Amino acid sequence: MPASKKHKDDALMNHLLAALPAEEFARIKLDLEPVSLPLGKVIYESGEQLEYIYFPTTAIISLLYIMENGSTAEIGMAGNDGLVGVALYLGGSTTPSRAVVQSAGNAFRLRSKALQSAFGLGGVFQNLLLRYMQSLMTQISQTAVCNRLHSVEQQLCRWLLINHDLLQTNKLIMTHDLIANMLGVRREGVSIAAGHLQKKGLIKYVRGTITMLDRKGLEIAACECYQVVKNEYDRLLGKYISKNN
């Protein structure tokens, strides 16, 4: 069943799609399919053939690396600022990571054939996707550095700030277990770090809901990794995104 006009307009909640010139958006909008993404849904598994690229509007999707023993660590995330499925326009069709819905919401997806056709025409669409890939590379590499060199408390601050940007709300429904899986650290470490932040008045944690009380304080408590990634995204995509927000 074709998506409604309202759903097509909702696609513009994704910053990359909203940054497209009208004629380029018109070229792909009939192929955009709205999807609802429940918490925990696996978008694709490691090594699995990708069929779609996803443009989140209200959902957040985590990219996780899975070790042989089953342990996980988040290497990146995408919300309304980006997309999931970069392998489809970089010449590959599989990836060693898993993509899973971290925060339930909506997205639009585009079949690989339609994506590759639009990408092959060049223009702003191709430029945006390549620039986004470069910003994602920065996010992945900075996450690796952060996980290696910075404290769990700093990592948690970085992670909360990113989620705050993508959700545009100060409340995050997330257990310590899930955060630990995302950061690739022990649950006890997350609990201790969250307790410290709560004592400082930066967050409030009650029954699986984290409320961010002091955004500026979280930025001060975080390591430089959050700002490095944000600055690179703004450098690469800011001139496109700012025109549509």
PyMOL commands that set and color helices and strands:
alter all, ss='L'
color gray80, all
select helices_A, chain A and resi 5-13+15-18+22-29+86-89+112-120+123-149+152-167+176-183+187-199+215-221+225-244
alter helices_A, ss='H'
color red, helices_A
select strands_A, chain A and resi 33-37+42-44+52-56+60-66+72-78+97-103+105-111+171-173+203-206+209-212
alter strands_A, ss='S'
color yellow, strands_A
deselect
rebuild
show_as cartoon
